[in-house]
Amino acid sequence: MSLLSRLFKKKEQINDHMKYLVIGLGNIGAEYDGTRHNIGFDILDALAKVKVASFEQGKYVFHTKVKMKGKTVILIKPTTYMNLSGKAVKHWIQKEKVNLSNVLVVTDDISLPVGRLRLRAKGSHGGHNGLRDIENQLGTREYARLRFGAMGDFPKGRQVEFVLGKWDEKEKMEVDILTQKAIDCIESFVFRGLSQTMTEYNK
């Protein structure tokens, strides 16, 4: 390999290290707007608004790029619907050549109380169909995920109806506060790395 080729290869590796992919999970369509299951979409919308960025449609997703202290962060909202989220995630990881260590999935979690965030480096899908499909498509559980608390009381067998329902008035106050905290957590993941961010935001 020539010196010039090695320099280009090194530059590509550096650029890949500076590139991040943040995926917000949800379902497209007005009927799903504001539902618990769409909090991943809502957080990315809020982040894009702060960065004065607009989403555009691409293959399998709505996407936009923002800068965070010189690092490129690609925000995507899959249009494949929740149960096929992995198809979009896999495509965009390959398309943008993002290291798996620089990928973060943002999703709801009914095992966590409203008002709580949980950042993990890896783990099981926990029954969440979006995470299940990502795991199946990537062939690994070792990708970071930011879980947003959506716990509530619902009758047995009514879980789907619950997560596809909208936040109640009391929950909305917590959600607004936690959405800003989730944005801060995402920025910390990019700036400071996973380990330090977990230490701070999992308290």
C-alpha positions in Angstrom: 0.0 0.0 0.0 1.4 3.4 -1.0 2.0 6.2 1.5 -0.9 8.2 0.0 -3.2 5.2 0.3 -2.2 4.8 3.9 -2.9 8.4 4.6 -6.3 8.3 3.0 -7.1 5.1 5.0 -6.0 6.8 8.2 -8.1 9.8 7.5 -11.2 7.6 6.8 -10.6 5.8 10.2 -10.4 9.2 12.0 -13.6 10.4 10.2 -15.4 7.2 11.2 -14.4 7.7 14.8 -15.8 11.3 14.7 -19.2 10.1 13.3 -22.1 9.0 15.4 -25.5 7.5 14.6 -28.4 8.2 17.0 -31.6 6.3 16.3 -35.0 7.3 17.8 -37.5 4.5 17.7 -41.2 5.0 16.9 -44.0 4.5 14.4 -44.8 6.9 11.5 -48.2 8.3 11.1 -50.3 11.0 12.8 -52.1 8.4 14.9 -48.9 7.6 16.7 -47.8 11.1 17.4 -47.3 11.8 21.1 -47.6 8.1 22.2 -45.4 6.4 24.7 -43.9 4.2 22.0 -42.9 7.2 20.0 -40.7 8.9 22.6 -37.6 8.1 20.6 -39.0 10.1 17.7 -39.9 12.9 20.0 -36.5 13.2 21.6 -34.8 13.4 18.2 -37.3 16.0 17.1 -36.5 18.1 20.2 -32.7 17.6 19.6 -33.0 18.7 16.0 -35.0 21.7 17.0 -32.2 22.8 19.4 -29.7 22.3 16.6 -31.9 24.1 14.1 -31.9 21.1 11.8 -34.7 19.6 9.7 -35.4 16.0 8.8 -35.6 14.8 5.3 -36.8 11.5 3.9 -34.2 8.9 2.9 -34.1 5.2 2.5 -36.0 3.6 5.4 -35.8 6.8 7.5 -36.2 10.4 8.1 -32.7 11.8 8.7 -30.7 14.8 9.5 -27.1 15.7 10.5 -26.0 17.9 13.3 -22.6 19.0 14.6 -21.5 18.6 18.2 -18.1 20.1 18.8 -16.8 19.1 15.4 -18.3 15.6 15.5 -21.0 14.6 13.0 -24.1 13.2 14.6 -26.6 11.6 12.2 -30.1 11.4 13.6 -32.5 8.9 12.1 -36.2 8.0 12.6 -37.0 4.7 10.9 -40.0 4.7 8.6 -40.2 0.9 8.7 -42.5 0.9 11.7 -41.3 -0.3 15.1 -41.2 -4.0 14.5 -38.8 -3.6 11.5 -36.5 -1.0 13.0 -33.4 -3.1 12.5 -33.6 -3.0 8.8 -33.2 0.8 8.9 -30.5 0.7 11.5 -28.4 -1.9 9.7 -28.6 0.0 6.4 -27.5 3.3 7.9 -24.7 1.9 9.9 -23.3 0.4 6.7 -24.1 3.4 4.5 -22.4 5.9 6.9 -19.7 3.5 8.0 -20.3 4.2 11.6 -18.5 2.2 14.3 -21.0 0.2 16.4 -19.4 1.8 19.5 -20.7 5.2 18.1 -24.3 4.0 17.7 -27.0 4.9 20.3 -30.7 3.8 20.2 -33.3 5.8 22.0 -36.5 4.0 23.1 -39.3 3.7 25.6 -39.1 1.2 28.5 -42.2 0.2 30.4 -40.0 -1.4 33.1 -38.7 2.0 34.2 -40.8 4.6 36.0 -41.7 7.8 34.1 -39.0 10.3 34.9 -36.1 7.8 34.8 -33.5 7.3 32.2 -31.3 4.2 31.9 -28.2 4.1 29.6 -26.8 0.7 28.8 -23.8 -0.5 26.7 -25.6 -3.7 25.8 -28.4 -6.0 26.9 -31.5 -8.0 25.9 -34.4 -6.6 24.0 -36.6 -7.1 27.1 -39.6 -7.9 25.0 -39.4 -4.6 23.0 -40.0 -5.5 19.4 -37.9 -2.6 18.0 -34.9 -3.7 20.0 -35.6 -7.3 19.1 -35.4 -6.6 15.4 -32.2 -4.5 15.8 -30.6 -7.4 17.6 -31.7 -9.8 14.9 -30.5 -7.6 12.1 -27.1 -6.7 13.6 -26.5 -10.2 15.0 -25.5 -8.7 18.4 -26.8 -7.2 21.6 -23.7 -5.1 22.0 -24.9 -1.6 21.1 -25.7 1.3 23.4 -29.3 2.1 24.2 -31.0 4.9 26.1 -34.2 3.7 27.7 -36.9 6.3 28.6 -39.2 5.4 31.5 -42.8 4.7 30.4 -44.0 2.5 33.3 -47.7 2.6 34.1 -50.7 0.5 35.3 -52.5 -1.5 32.6 -54.5 -4.7 32.6 -52.8 -7.9 31.7 -52.7 -8.4 28.0 -53.2 -4.7 27.3 -49.5 -3.8 26.9 -49.7 -2.9 23.2 -52.7 -0.6 23.8 -50.8 1.1 26.7 -47.6 1.8 24.8 -49.6 3.1 21.8 -51.5 5.4 24.1 -50.7 9.0 24.8 -49.0 10.3 28.0 -51.6 11.6 30.5 -51.4 15.1 31.8 -49.4 14.2 34.9 -46.9 12.2 32.9 -46.4 15.0 30.4 -44.7 17.2 33.0 -42.2 14.5 33.7 -41.7 13.8 30.0 -40.9 17.4 29.2 -38.2 17.5 31.9 -36.9 14.1 31.0 -36.7 14.9 27.3 -34.3 17.7 27.9 -32.3 15.4 30.2 -32.2 12.8 27.4 -30.8 15.4 25.0 -28.1 16.2 27.5 -27.4 12.5 27.8 -27.0 12.1 24.1 -24.6 15.0 23.9 -22.6 13.6 26.8 -22.4 10.2 25.0 -20.9 12.0 22.0 -18.6 14.3 24.0 -17.5 12.2 26.9 -18.1 8.6 25.9 -20.4 5.8 27.1 -18.7 5.0 30.4 -18.7 8.5 31.9 -22.2 9.2 30.7 -23.5 6.0 32.2 -22.0 7.0 35.6 -23.7 10.4 35.5 -27.1 9.6 34.1 -27.8 6.3 35.6 -27.9 7.7 39.2 
